[in-house]
Amino acid sequence: MSKYTTPKLYTGKAITFVPKGSTKSKELAKNIWYVNYTYEGKQIRVKGDLNRIKDASEKEFQAQVLLESIKLDLANGYNPLDETQWVADRIKETCSLSKAIVHFKQYHKENNSRIKTIGTYMSKLNALSSFYPNILLLEITTKKLQAFIKAKIADGTYSQASVKSAKRTFSTFFNVCIVEGLIKINPYEGFDKKINSTKETKEQHTPFNDGDLNTIFTYLDQNDMYCAFFCRMIYYTCLRPAEIRGLKLENIDLVNNTITIPPSVKKVTKNNEKEIIEINESFKPFLEQLNLDQYPNQYYLTGDSKNIIGEKRVGENTPYNKLISALKKLELNEKGYDLYSFKHTSNIKKYMNGWTLAEIMKANRHTSITTTEIYLRKLGQFVDIKTKAIPVI
């Protein structure tokens, strides 16, 4: 048995008198019109905007549109007694990929994701949206995702590192869409793992060789004291660039030789607790030269791109751009050097000087040896075995 009766249009009382200069249809249009039906025994009346329309022919046209739309909605499961769920279902069915991406970005902003992380996600998702313009979210399938990746590999856009990044992005994106109730199944599941790129991955975070390290610091000391200090701090503390940018003078304790890293600037904030690291004696002189006690405690340690200490936090890309500018002038910009190169170099030099993996892990505040080993993957480039004798068998 049907839940509802067939909707019908009611146009009010029949017209029995037409004034001079008018017509029967004009007089009829003055009545209150509505669409009427019952749903689960309850009478439903829908007027819409019909009774604001004065033109008779226009009112008749819009009335038929309203009537047919109600019939269609009911046929598609519309429940006038529970509109919220029906509207939610329609939003899912009509949500485009581009709208879902905007929703995904807002989701990460509300969850305080790092700007750089969001940027990485968006570059891959916007590329997917451009590849499939005007597509609905529900129309994205595993096959379509694979076709997109294959196309990016074929035109030379994606290296293997880019492919891995895209896969991680898609997995995360569609999982969030599931959490938000936009889809039920992640189309990334079942993605063909054999789809790989042979394009050489551009080197990044490359450790400095001794000659280049000396060259860059000599140049920075003479031309950019801010960048010189920032890079040395990465080398000696292994703090992340974002963490250094967020440190205030109140976080620096030269008496007890400690730096306090507040939760607000940490990359990993699961425990929501501050961390304290020791200031190495090799780095302490560079801090002492800044005369920290001359400034208010709320000033940022690296808040001024010229004078180092400043009242406001510098932009996210300021230290990076200053380093890249120097590398270009020294013609060292094609070797894969960047800010993280100082951290990789520091870890390799520690290991070469007898530090254990556990000690290096602690210095980096890593939670696993596996993460620490990533920073030592280029260790072989710094080991000379030419004079080593191979034991005789």
GUDREN-571823 format. One record per atom (N, C-alpha, C, O): x, y, z. Coordinates in steps of 0.05 Angstrom, whole numbers, plus 32768, in hexadecimal, padded with zeros to 4 digits. Layout:
% residues N
XYZ;...
***
This chain:
% residues 393
80117FE88000;800080008000;801180198000;8025801B800F;800A802C7FEF;801A80457FED;801980568006;800480578013;802F8063800C;803080748024;8021808E801F;8019809C8032;801C80958006;801180AF8000;7FFC80AE7FEA;7FFD809B7FD9;7FEA80C17FE9;7FD780C37FD4;7FE380D57FBD;7FF680E37FC2;7FD780D37FA6;7FE180E37F8F;7FDD81017F94;7FC681097F99;7FF281107F93;7FEF812E7F97;7FDD813A7F81;7FDE81337F6A;7FCD814D7F8A;7FBB815B7F78;7FBD81797F7C;7FC281827F93;7FB881887F67;7FB881A57F69;7F9C81AF7F6E;7F8981A87F61;7F9A81C07F83;7F8181CD7F8A;7F8381EB7F85;7F9681F87F8E;7F6F81F57F76;7F7182127F6E;7F5A82237F7B;7F5582397F71;7F4E82197F8F;7F3982287F9D;7F1E82267F91;7F1982147F80;7F0C82377F99;7EF082367F90;7EEE823C7F72;7EFE824B7F67;7EDA82307F66;7ED682357F49;7ECD82527F45;7EBF825D7F56;7ED5825D7F2F;7ECE82797F29;7EB2827B7F1C;7EAD826F7F07;7EA082897F2A;7E85828C7F20;7E7F82A87F15;7E6A82AC7F09;7E9282BA7F1B;7E8E82D67F11;7EA882E27F08;7EBC82E07F17;7EA882ED7EF1;7EC082FA7EE6;7EBB83177EE2;7EAB831F7ED1;7EC983297EF0;7EC583467EED;7ECD834F7ED1;7EDC83417EC3;7EC283657EC9;7EC883707EAF;7EE683767EAD;7EF283827EBF;7EF2836F7E97;7F0E83747E92;7F20835E7E9D;7F38835F7E98;7F15834A7EAB;7F2483347EB5;7F1E831A7EA5;7F0F831B7E92;7F2A83047EAE;7F2482EA7EA1;7F2082D57EB7;7F2782DA7ECE;7F1682BF7EB0;7F1182AA7EC3;7F2C82A07ECF;7F2D829B7EE7;7F40829D7EBE;7F5A82947EC8;7F6782A87EDB;7F7482A07EEE;7F6382C27ED5;7F6F82D67EE7;7F6182D67F02;7F6E82D87F17;7F4782D27F02;7F3882D07F1B;7F4082B77F2B;7F4282B77F43;7F4482A17F1C;7F4C82887F29;7F67828B7F36;7F6D827F7F4B;7F78829A7F29;7F94829E7F33;7F9482AD7F4D;7FA882AC7F5C;7F7E82BB7F54;7F7D82CA7F6D;7F7782B77F85;7F7B82BF7F9C;7F6E829F7F7F;7F68828C7F95;7F8282827FA1;7F9882867F97;7F8082747FB8;7F9682677FC5;7F9A824B7FB9;7F87823B7FBA;7FB082477FAD;7FB6822D7FA0;7FC9821C7FB1;7FD982287FC0;7FC682027FB0;7FD981F17FBE;7FD881D47FB3;7FC481CD7FA6;7FEC81C67FB9;7FED81A97FB1;7FE681997FCB;7FF1819E7FE0;7FD481877FC8;7FCA81787FDF;7FCE815A7FDC;7FC9814F7FC6;7FD7814C7FF1;7FD8812F7FF1;7FDA8125800E;7FDF81368020;7FD7810C8013;7FDB8101802D;7FF380EF802E;7FF980E1801A;800280EF8044;801980DE8047;801680D08062;801680DC8077;801580B58060;801080A48078;7FF880AE8088;7FF880AF80A0;7FE380B68079;7FCA80BE8085;7FC980DB808D;7FB480E58096;7FDF80EA808B;7FDF81068093;7FDD8118807B;7FEC81148067;7FCB812C807C;7FC8813D8065;7FDF81518062;7FE8815D8076;7FE88154804A;7FFF81668044;7FF5817A802F;7FEB8173801A;7FFA81948036;7FF481A98022;800D81B9801D;801C81C1802F;801281BD8003;802B81CB7FFB;802281E27FE9;801781DE7FD3;802881FB7FF2;802282127FE2;803A821D7FD2;803782297FBD;805182187FDD;806982237FD0;806782427FCE;805D824F7FE1;806F824D7FB8;806C82697FB3;805682707F9F;805582857F93;8044825C7F9B;8030825F7F86;801F82797F8A;801982877F77;8017827E7FA3;800482937FA7;801082AF7FA8;800282C37FAD;802982B17FA2;803682CB7F9E;803582D37F81;803982EB7F7A;802F82C07F70;802E82C57F53;801382D17F4B;7FFE82C67F51;801482E77F3D;7FFC82F57F35;7FF482EE7F18;7FDC82ED7F12;800782E87F07;800182E27EEB;7FF582C67EEA;800082B37EF4;7FDD82C47EDD;7FCE82AB7EDD;7FDD82947ECF;7FDE827E7ED9;7FE8829A7EB7;7FF682857EA8;800F827B7EB6;801582647EB6;801D828E7EC3;803682877ED1;802F82777EEA;803D82647EF1;8019827D7EF8;8011826E7F0F;800982527F08;8010823F7F16;7FFC824F7EF1;7FF482357EE8;800D82247EE2;800E820C7EE8;802082317ED5;803982227ECD;804882197EE6;805082027EE8;804C822C7EF9;805B82257F11;804C82117F23;805982017F31;803282117F22;802281FE7F31;802781E27F27;802981CF7F36;802881DF7F0C;802D81C57F00;804A81BB7F06;804F81A37F0B;805D81CE7F07;807981C77F0E;807A81BD7F2B;808781A97F30;806C81CB7F3D;806C81C37F59;805F81A87F5C;806981977F6B;804981A37F4E;803A818A7F50;804C81737F47;804E815E7F55;805981767F30;806981607F26;8082815C7F37;808B81457F39;808E81717F42;80A5816E7F53;809F815F7F6C;80AF814E7F76;808781647F78;807E81567F90;807A81387F89;808281277F99;806E81337F72;806A81177F6A;808581087F67;808880F27F70;809881167F5B;80B2810A7F56;80C181057F71;80CD80F07F75;80BF81197F83;80CC81167F9D;80C180FF7FAC;80D080EF7FB8;80A680FC7FAC;809A80E67FBB;80A280CB7FAF;80A680B87FBD;80A380CA7F94;80AB80B27F87;80C880AA7F8E;80CF80927F8E;80D980BF7F95;80F580BA7F9B;80F980B77FB9;811080B87FC3;80E380B47FC9;80E680AF7FE5;80E380C67FF8;80E980C4800F;80DA80DD7FED;80D780F47FFE;80C280EF8014;80AC80E5800F;80CA80F6802D;80B880F38044;80B2810F804F;80C3811A805D;809B811A804B;809581358054;809481368073;8094814C807E;8093811F8080;8092811E809D;80AE811D80A9;80B1811F80C1;80C281198098;80DE811880A1;80F08123808B;80FF8114807E;80EE813D8087;80FC814A8071;811A814A8074;812981498061;8124814A808D;8140814C8092;815081368085;8164813B8078;8147811D8089;81568106807E;81558107805F;816881018052;813D810E8055;813B810F8037;814D8124802B;815A811F8017;814E813B8038;81608150802E;817D81478030;818C814C801D;8184813A8046;819F81308049;81A7811D8033;81BD811D8028;8194810B802C;819880F78017;819B81057FFC;81AC80FD7FEB;818B811A7FF7;818D81287FDE;81A881377FDB;81B381397FC6;81B281417FF2;81CC814F7FF2;81E2813B7FEA;81F481427FDB;81E081237FF5;81F4810F7FEE;81F381087FD0;820881077FC3;81DB81057FC6;81D780FD7FAA;81E081137F96;81E8810D7F80;81DE812C7F9F;81E581427F8D;81FF81507F93;820681647F87;820E81457FA7;822781527FAF;823C814D7F99;824281367F93;824781627F8E;825C81607F7A;8277815A7F87;827B815F7F9F;828A81507F78;82A5814C7F82;82B181667F8B;82BE81687FA0;82AD817C7F7C;82B881967F83;82AD81A07F9D;82BC81AB7FAD;8293819C7FA2;828881A47FBC;829281947FD3;8297819E7FE9;8296817A7FCE;82A181687FE3;82BD81707FEA;82C5816E8001;82CD81797FD6;82E881827FDC;82E8819B7FED;82F9819D8000;82D681AD7FE8;82D381C57FF9;82CC81BD8015;82D781C88028;82BA81AB8017;82B181A18032;82C981938040;82CD81978058;82D981848031;82F18176803C;8305818A8047;83108186805C;830981A08038;831C81B58040;831381C2805A;832381C6806D;82F981C8805C;82EE81D48074;82F081C1808C;82F581C980A2;82EC81A78086;82EE8193809B;8309819380A8;830C819280C0;831E81958097;833A819580A2;834181AF80B0;835081AF80C3;833681C580A6;833A81DF80B4;832E81DE80D0;833A81E780E3;831681D380D2;830981D180EC;831781BE80FF;831581C18117;832681AB80F3;833581988104;835281A08107;83638190810F;835881BA8100;837281C68104;838981B780F6;839F81B48101;838381AC80DE;839881A080CE;83AC81B580C5;83A581CC80C2;83C581AD80C1;83DA81BF80B8;83D481CA809C;83CA81BB808B;83DA81E38098;83D581F0807E;83E381E18068;83D881DE8052;83FB81D9806D;840B81CA8059;83FE81B08052;83FD81A8803A;83F381A28066;83E681898061;83CD818D8050;83C8817D803D;83BD81A18057;83A581A78048;83AC81AE802B;839F81A68018;83C281BD8027;83CB81C5800D;83D281AD7FFC;83CC81AC7FE4;83DF81998008;83E681807FFA;83CD81717FF1;83CC81687FDA;83BA816F8003;83A181627FFC;839381717FE5;838A81647FD2;8391818B7FE7;8382819B7FD3;838E81997FB8;837F81997FA4;83A881997FB5;83B581987F9B;83AD817F7F8C;83A781807F74;83AC81687F9A;83A4814F7F8D;8385814E7F88;837D81457F73;837681587F9B;835881577F98;834F816A7F82;833D81647F73;835B81827F81;835381957F6C;835A818A7F50;834C818F7F3D;8371817C7F4F;837881707F35;8364815B7F2D;835D81597F15;835B814B7F40;834681377F3B;832C81447F31;831F813B7F1F;8325815A7F3F;830C81697F38;830E81747F1C;82FB81757F0D;8326817E7F14;832A81897EF9;832981737EE4;831F81787ECE;8332815C7EEC;833281457ED9;8316813B7ED4;830F81327EBE;8305813D7EE9;82E981357EE7;82D6814C7EEF;82CA814B7F04;82D581607EDE;82C481787EE4;82A681717EE5;829D81617ED5;8298817D7EF8;827B817A7EFB;8272815E7F03;825B81577F00;8285814D7F0C;827D81327F14;827281327F30;827B81427F41;825F81207F35;8254811D7F50;8267810C7F61;827580FB7F56;826781107F7B;827881017F8C;827180E37F8A;828380D27F8A;825780DD7F88;824F80C17F87;825780B37F6D;8257809B7F6B;825F80C37F59;826780B87F3F;828480B07F3E;828D80A47F2B;829480B87F53;82B080B27F53;82B380947F5B;82AA808B7F70;82C180857F4A;82C580697F4E;82E380637F4F;82F380747F49;82E9804B7F58;830580427F59;831180447F3D;8328804C7F39;8302803C7F29;830B803D7F0D;831280597F04;8326805D7EF6;8302806C7F0C;830680887F05;832080937F13;832F80A27F07;8324808B7F2C;833C80947F3A;835580897F2D;836980977F2A;835380707F25;836A80637F17;837080707EFD;838780747EF5;835A80777EEE;835E80847ED4;836B80A07ED8;837C80A77EC7;836480AE7EED;837080C87EF2;838E80C57EF8;839E80D37EEC;839580B27F09;83B280AE7F10;83C180A57EF7;83D880AF7EF3;83B680937EE7;83C4808A7ECF;83C980A17EBC;83DE80A37EAF;83B580B37EBA;83B880CA7EA8;83CE80DD7EB1;83DE80E77EA1;83D080E17ECB;83E580F27ED6;840180E67ED3;841580F47ED0;840280CB7ED4;841B80BE7ECF;842380C07EB2;843A80C57EAB;840F80BC7EA1;841480BC7E84;841E80D77E7A;842F80D87E68;841380ED7E85;841B81077E7B;843481127E8A;843C81297E86;844081017E9B;845881097EA8;8455811B7EC0;846881267ECB;843C811E7ECA;843781307EE0;843F81237EFB;844B81307F0C;8438810A7EFE;843C80FC7F18;845480EA7F18;845780D97F07;846680EF7F2B;847C80DD7F31;847080C87F44;845980C97F4B;848180B47F4C;847680A07F5F;846F80AC7F7A;845C80A37F86;847E80C17F82;847780CE7F9B;845C80DC7F99;844D80DD7FAC;845780E87F81;843D80F57F7D;842680E17F7D;841180E67F87;842B80C97F71;841780B47F71;841080AC7F8E;83F980A97F94;842580A87F9E;842080A07FBA;841180B57FC9;83FF80AF7FD9;841880CF7FC4;840A80E57FD1;83ED80E67FC9;83DB80EB7FD9;83E780E27FAF;83CC80E27FA5;83BB80CC7FB1;83A480D07FB8;83C780B47FB3;83B9809E7FBF;83B280A37FDC;839C809E7FE5;83C580AE7FEB;83BF80B58007;83A980CA8009;839880C8801B;83AB80DD7FF7;839680F37FF7;837B80E87FF2;836880EF8000;837880D77FDD;835E80CC7FD6;835380BA7FED;833B80BC7FF3;836480AA7FF9;835B8099800F;835080AA8026;833B80A58031;835F80C0802D;835780D28043;833D80E1803B;832B80E3804B;833C80EB8023;832580FC801A;830B80EC801B;82F880F58027;830B80D48010;82F280C4800F;82EB80B9802A;82D380B58030;82FF80B5803B;82F880AC8057;82EA80C38066;82D780BE8075;82F380DC8061;82E580F2806E;82C980F58063;82B680FB8072;82C680F08049;82AB80F2803D;829980DD8049;828180E2804C;82A480C68050;829480B1805D;828C80BA8079;827580B88082;829F80C58088;829A80CF80A3;828480E580A3;827380E680B4;828580F6808E;8272810C808C;82578103807F;82458113807C;825580E98079;823C80DF806F;823680E48052;821F80E2804A;824A80EC8042;824680F38026;824680DA8014;823980D98000;825580C6801D;825680AC800E;825780968022;825C809A803A;8254807D8019;82558066802B;826D80558026;827680478038;82788055800E;828E80448006;82A580557FFC;82A180687FEC;82BE80508004;82D5805E7FFA;82DE80537FDF;82E7803C7FDE;82DC80627FCA;82E380587FAF;830180537FAC;830980467F99;8311805C7FBF;832E80567FBE;833380397FC5;8347802E7FBC;8322802D7FD5;832680117FDC;832680007FC3;831580037FB1;833A7FEF7FC1;833D7FDE7FA9;834E7FEA7F93;83507FDF7F7D;835A80027F99;836B800F7F85;83827FFD7F7D;838E7FF07F8F;83887FFB7F64;839D7FE97F5A;83B97FF37F63;83C280087F5B;83C57FE37F74;83E07FEA7F7F;83F67FE97F6A;840C7FF37F6F;83F07FDD7F54;84057FDA7F3F;84087FF37F2E;841A7FF57F1D;83F680077F32;83F880207F23;840E80317F2F;840A803C7F44;842480327F22;843B80417F2C;844780537F16;8443804E7EFE;845680667F1E;846480787F0B;848280727F09;848E806C7F1E;848D80747EF1;84AA80707EEE;84B8808B7EED;84D1808C7EEA;84A980A17EEF;84B680BC7EEF;84C780BF7F08;84BE80B97F1E;84DF80C97F04;84F180CC7F1B;84E680E17F2E;84DE80F77F26;84E580DA7F47;84DB80EC7F5C;84F081027F61;850880FC7F65;84E7811B7F62;84F981317F67;8504812F7F83;84F5812C7F96;851E81327F86;852A81307FA0;852181477FB2;851E815E7FA9;851D81417FCB;851781567FDF;8522814D7FFA;852881367FFF;85268161800B;8532815C8026;854E814F8024;855681418036;855C8154800E;85768148800A;858A8152801F;858C816B8023;85998141802D;85AC814A8040;85C3815A8032;85CA8153801C;85CD816E803F;85E3817E8034;85FD816F8035;860381628049;860D81708020;862881678022;8638817D8031;862E81948032;864F8177803B;865D818A804C;866481A4803D;866381BA8048;866B81A18024;867381B98014;865B81CC8010;865E81E48014;864481C18009;862D81D28004;862281DD801F;861881F4801F;862481CE8034;861B81D8804E;862C81F08057;862182048061;864681EF8052;865782058059;8651821D8047;865182348050;864C8218802E;8646822D801A;862D823C8022;862C82558021;8618822D8029;85FE823A802E;85FF824A8048;85F482608049;860D8240805D;860E82508076;862082688073;861B827D8080;863682658064;8647827D805F;863782938051;863982AA8058;8627828B803D;8617829F802F;860182AB8041;85FE82C38042;85F3829A8050;85DD82A38061;85E882B68078;85DB82CA807E;85FF82AF8083;860A82BF8098;861082DB808E;861082EF809E;861782DD8075;861E82F78069;86068306805E;8606831F805C;85F182F88056;85DB83058048;85BF83028054;85AE8312804E;85BB82EF8066;85A182EB8071;85A382DE808C;85A182C5808F;85A682EE80A1;85AB82E480BC;859282D580C7;859482C380D7;857A82DE80BD;856282D180C6;856282B480BC;855E82A180CC;856682B080A3;856582958097;857C828480A3;8578826C80A7;8593829080A8;85A9828280B3;85A2827780CF;85A7826080D5;8595828880DF;858D827F80FA;8578826A80F8;857982568107;8564826D80E7;854E825A80E5;8558823F80DC;8550822B80E8;856A823E80C9;8575822580BF;8587821780D5;858681FF80D8;8596822780E3;85A7821C80F8;85958210810E;859C81FB811A;857F821D8114;856D82138129;856181F88121;855E81E78132;855A81F58107;855181DB80FE;856781C68102;856281B0810C;857F81CD80FA;859681BB80FC;859B81B28119;859F819A811E;859C81C5812B;85A481BF8146;858D81B48158;859281A6816B;857481BB8152;855E81B38163;854D819D8156;853E818F8164;854E819A813C;853C8188812D;851F818F8131;850E817D812D;851981A78138;84FD81B08139;84F381B4811C;850281B9810A;84D981B18119;84CD81B680FF;84CB81D480FA;84C781E3810D;84CC81DC80E0;84CA81F980DA;84B2820680E6;84B4821D80F0;849A81F980E5;8482820580F0;84848209810E;847A821C811A;849281F6811C;849681F88139;84A88210813F;84A3821E8153;84BD82138130;84D082298135;84C182448131;84C582568141;84B18246811C;84A3825F8116;84908265812D;848A827D8132;84868251813B;847282568150;847E825B816C;846F8262817E;84988258816F;84A4825C818A;84A682798191;84AD828A8181;849F827E81AA;84A2829981B6;84B9829A81C9;84C3828581D1;84C282B281D0;84D982B481E2;84D482A781FD;84E7829D820A;84BB82A68205;84B4829A821F;84BA827C821E;84BB826F8233;84BD82708206;84C282548203;84E0824D8205;84E782368206;84F182628205;850E825E8205;851982638221;85158279822C;85268250822D;853182528248;854F824D8247;855882368247;855E82638245;857B82608243;85888259825E;859F8250825E;857A825D8273;85858256828E;858582388291;8599822C829A;856F822C828A;856D820E828D;857382008273;857081E78271;857A820F825E;858182038244;856A81F28238;856E81DB8230;855281FD8238;853B81EE822D;852A8200821A;852A8218821C;851D81F28208;850981FE81F7;84EF81EF81FB;84EE81D781F9;84DA81FE8201;84BF81F28206;84AF81F581EC;84AC820B81E2;84A581DF81E2;849481DF81CA;847781DC81D2;846F81C781DA;846881F281D0;844B81F081D9;843B81E081C5;844281DE81AE;842581D481CF;841481C381BE;840A81D281A5;840581C68190;840781ED81A7;83FC81FC8191;840E81FD8178;840482038162;842781F6817B;843981F78164;844381DC815C;845281D98148;843D81C7816C;844681AC8166;843781A1814E;842081A78149;84458190813F;843881838128;8426816C8133;84108169812A;8430815D8146;842181488152;84168151816D;84268156817F;83FC81538170;83F0815E8188;83DD814A8196;83CB815281A4;83E281308191;83CF811C819D;83CF811D81BB;83BA811B81C7;83E7812281C7;83E7812281E4;83E1813E81EF;83DD81428207;83E0815281DD;83D9816E81E5;83EA817881FC;83E08187820D;8403817081FD;841581798212;842D81878206;8435818181EF;843981998215;845181A6820C;84698192820D;8468817E821B;847D819881FD;8495818881FD;84AD819A8203;84AD81B281FC;84C1818F8210;84D8819E8217;84F18190820C;84F581798211;8501819F81FE;851A819481F3;853281A481FE;852E81BB8207;8549819881FE;856181A68209;856E81B681F3;856E81AE81DB;857A81CC81FB;858981DD81E8;85A681D281E7;85B481D381FB;85AE81C981D0;85C981BF81CD;85DE81D581D1;85D981EC81C7;85F381CF81DD;860881E481E2;861381F081C8;861D820681C9;861181E181B3;861B81EB8199;86098201818E;86128212817F;85F082008196;85DC8213818C;85D8822B819E;85D082408196;85DD822781B8;85D7823C81CC;85E3825781C5;85D6826B81C9;85FC825881BB;8608827281B5;85F8828281A1;85F7829B81A2;85EA8275818E;85DA8283817A;85C1828F8186;85B882A4817D;85B78282819B;85A0828E81AA;85A982A581BB;859C82B981BD;85C082A281C8;85CA82B781DA;85D082D181CA;85CD82E781D5;85D982CE81B2;85DF82E681A1;85C782F7819B;85CA830E8194;85AF82EC819F;859782FA8199;858E830D81AF;857C831D81AC;859B830A81C7;8593831B81DE;8575831A81E3;8567832E81E2;856B830281E8;854F82FD81EB;8541830E8200;852A831581FE;855083148216;85448323822C;853D83408226;8531834E8237;85448349820E;853E83658206;8522836781FA;8519837D81F5;8515835081F6;84FB835181E9;84E5834581FB;84EB8336820E;84CC834D81F6;84B683418206;84B483238201;84BA831981EC;84AB83158216;84AA82F88215;849682ED8200;849982D781F6;848382FE81F8;846F82F681E4;847882F981C8;846A82F281B5;8490830581C4;849B830781A9;84A382EB819E;84AA82DA81AE;84A282E98184;84A982CF8177;84C782CE8173;84D482E2816A;84D382B78178;84F082B38175;84F982B98158;850E82C48154;84E982B18145;84F082B68129;84DA82C6811B;84D282C18105;84D182DB8129;84BA82EA811F;84C08301810C;84AE830E8103;84DA83068107;84E1831C80F4;84F4831280E0;850A830980E7;84ED831380C6;84FD830780B1;8518831680AD;8528830D809D;851B832D80BA;8535833B80B8;8544833B80D2;855C833580D3;8536834180E8;854483438102;8541832B8114;8549832B812B;853583168109;853082FC8116;851982FE812A;850382F48124;851D830A8142;8508830B8156;84F38320814D;84FA83368144;84D983198150;84C4832C8148;84AA83288157;84A683148164;8499833C8154;8480833C8163;846C83288157;845B831D8166;846D8323813D;845983128130;846682F98124;847F82F9811F;845782E58120;846082CC8114;846482D180F6;845282DB80E8;847A82C880EB;847F82CB80CE;846E82B880BE;846482A480C9;846B82BD80A4;845B82AC8093;846682908091;847E828C8094;8455827D808B;845D8261808A;8474825C8076;8486824C807C;8474826A8060;84878265804B;84A08277804B;84B28275803B;84A0828A805E;84B6829E805F;84D182918062;84E382978051;84D682808076;84F182738078;84F882638060;850F82648056;84E582548056;84EA8243803E;84F282548026;8505824E8018;84E282698021;84E88279800A;85038287800C;8511828B7FF7;850B828F8023;8525829C8027;853B82888021;854F828F8015;8538826F802A;854D825B8025;854F82558007;856482547FFC;853882517FFB;8538824A7FDE;854482617FCE;8553825C7FBA;853F827A7FD6;854B82917FC8;856982907FCA;857782957FB6;857482897FE1;859182877FE5;859C826F7FD5;85B182727FC8;858E82597FD4;859882427FC5;859982487FA7;85AB823F7F9A;858682577F9D;8586825E7F81;859E82707F7A;85AB826D7F66;85A482837F8C;85BA82957F87;85D582857F88;85E8828D7F7B;85D682707F98;85EE825F7F9A;85ED82487F86;860082387F85;85D882477F75;85D582327F61;85D582167F6E;85E082037F64;85C882157F85;85C681FB7F94;85A981F27F95;85A281E07FA5;859781FF7F86;857B81FA7F88;857181E17F79;855981DB7F7B;858281D37F6B;857A81BB7F5C;858381A27F6A;8581818C7F5E;858C81A37F82;8596818C7F90;858381807FA4;8589816C7FB2;856B818B7FA5;855781817FB8;855A818B7FD4;854E81807FE7;856981A17FD8;856C81AC7FF2;855481BD7FFA;854881CA7FE9;854C81BC8013;853681CD801E;853A81CF803C;854F81C68047;852781DA804A;852A81DE8067;852E81C38076;853E81C28089;852081AF806D;85228195807B;853D81878076;854581748083;854C81928062;85678187805D;8579818B8075;858A817A807A;857581A08084;858581A5809B;857F819180B1;8591818880C0;8566818880B3;855F817480C7;856A815980BE;8575814A80CF;8568815280A5;85748139809B;85928139809F;859D812580A7;859F814F8099;85BC8151809C;85C4814E80B9;85D7814080BF;85B5815A80CB;85BB815980E7;85B9813C80F1;85CB81338100;85A5812D80E9;85A2811180F1;85B780FF80E7;85C180ED80F5;85C0810480CE;85D580F380C2;85EF80F980D0;85FE80E680D7;85F5811280D6;860E811980E4;860E810E8100;86238106810A;85F7810E810D;85F581028128;85FD80E58127;860D80DB8137;85F180D78113;85F680BA8111;861480B4810B;862080A28116;861F80C580F9;863B80C180F2;864E80C78109;866480BE810A;864380D7811C;865380DD8134;864D80CC814C;865480D38162;864080B68147;863D80A2815D;862280A2816B;861E8093817E;860F80B38163;85F580B38170;85E780998169;85E9808F8152;85D8808E817C;85C880768176;85AE807E816A;85A68096816B;85A0806B815D;858680718152;8572807B8167;8562808D8162;8574806F817F;856280778195;85678094819D;855480A281A2;8580809C819D;858780B781A5;857D80CB818F;857380E18196;858080C38176;857780D58160;855980D68160;854D80EC815B;854C80C08166;852F80C08168;852580D3817D;851280E28179;853280D38194;852A80E581AA;852F810281A2;851F811481A8;854681088195;854C8123818D;8537812E8179;853281468179;852B811C816A;851781258156;84FB81238161;84E8812C8154;84F881198179;84DE81158186;84CC81028175;84B481068173;84D980EF8168;84C980DB8159;84BD80C6816C;84C780C28182;84A880BA8163;849B80A58173;84A38089816A;849B80768177;84B380878155;84BC806D814C;84D7806F813E;84DE80848133;84E680598140;850080588132;84FC80598114;850D80648105;84E6804E810A;84E0804E80ED;84E0806B80E2;84EB807080CD;84D4807D80F1;84D3809980E8;84EF80A580E7;84F680B380D5;84FF809E80FB;851A80A980FD;852B809F80E6;853B80AE80DB;8527808680DE;8537807A80C9;8532808880AE;85448087809C;851B809580AB;851680A48092;852A80BA808F;853380C08078;853380C680A5;854680DC80A4;856380D2809F;857580E2809B;856680B8809F;858180AD809B;8583809D8081;8597808F807D;856F809F8070;856F808F8058;858580968044;858C80868034;858F80AF8046;85A580B88034;85C080B48042;85D480C08039;85C180A48057;85D980A18067;85F080968055;8607809E8059;85EA80848043;85FE80788032;860F808C8022;86268087801B;860380A3801C;861280B8800D;862880C4801D;863A80D18011;862880C08037;863C80CD8048;865080B98054;866080C08065;864E80A0804B;8660808B8055;86748084803F;866C807D8029;868D80868046;86A380808033;86AE8064803A;86B980608050;86AC80528027;86B58036802C;86CD802F801A;86D480178018;86D88043800C;86ED803D7FF9;870580308006;8712801F7FFA;870C8038801F;8724802E802C;871E8017803F;872F800D804D;8705800E803F;86FD7FF88051;87057FDD8045;86FF7FD7802E;87127FCD8055;871A7FB2804C;87037F9F8050;86F57FA08064;86FF7F8D803C;86EB7F78803F;86F77F60804B;870C7F568042;86EC7F558061;86F87F3E806E;86FC7F26805B;86EA7F21804B;87137F19805D;87197F03804B;870A7EEA8055;87087EE4806C;87007EDB8041;86F27EC28048;87027EAA803E;86FA7E938041;
***
